[in-house]
């Protein structure tokens, strides 16, 4: 099976709701180039939903520049195999790609699967991650408050997040020592995990195969144990991260930005969603700190309406200070001039055994400049 290459315009028409799901599969593995790269705007550790390591951000500097949207094209050629899936089979595809169990076609490791933790005796529900301490919660709040300040006010010092410039073309370029492979790309339907998350208020188009599902993979290098893998669904205004595993290489915020730019202007992004979260920072905080704090029993969380945490609240800052919150903050800080876009609120809900989380993004409307009128 041949490697994918750039050839077709990416601003193609989205299939109508009556059409089947169009997929492209490509295969390929290899080793990763382990050369050092400059800091590019995210934590140095993996943003795997099931990882808990948290290292300090490495040094970097540079003024943030606005990233212009440019015309992109999608990798495909005449030797690619195309297949059509019926909408009736999409439930099975969702279960395969949602990230709780990983992709059946991927070389998943135990780190990529739902954590084998203890079970909640009351509800028989998995307990991802580890128990929190008061020090953890305090650290999340301080970190989240710092990211909020950097997002809201370009004058606040200390932000080292640099502009992201990575493109999908660069990732899959065969001239690279170890190019990425697009294992699968297809238009698909709305993820089932969005149900229960007040999707009606998101102001996005619904119905039919509107989401581009993409599985990007790069084989492990000589100094890495596992492959780098990213699975996203992207529609106008929304990025849905279904699985993230980074052993080395580009940071999640760079890949998510590049993925969205294939189809849409980055200025249209309004929602970033992580489904079936079992990251060992974000998930335990939601299960064992956030929900009990507001009087909700996680074992009954499927019967609890989704929760909203507004900009500036303690819960908002604590969520922003966990690994996935920091990832979204890095996405915004590396994609827009500081002070022009902000995360207005965070939404959490449950429709499975694990949390779902959505970050809402809005442009900052500049206050009108008062004009002095001569008497």
Buried (B, 14 or more C-beta within 10 A) or exposed (E): EEBBBBEEEBEEEBBEEEEBBBBBBBBBEBBBBBEEEEBBBBBBBBBBBBBBEBEEBEEEEEEBEEBEEEEBBBBBBEEBEEEEBEBEEBEEBBEEBBBBBBBEBBBBBEBBBBBEBEEBEEBEBBBBBBEBEEEBBEBBBEBBBBBBBBBBEEEBEEBBBBBBBBBBBBBBEEEEEBBBBBBBBBBBBBBBBBEBBBBEEBEBEEEBBBBBBBBBBBBBBEEBEBBBBBBBBBBBBBBBBBBBBBBBBBBBBBBBBBBBBBBBEBBEBBBBBBBBBBBBBBBBBBBBBBBEEEEBEBBEBBEBEBBBBEBEEBBBBBBBBBBBBBBBBBBBBBBBBBBBBBBBBBBBBBBBBBBBBBBBBEEBEEEEEEEEEEE
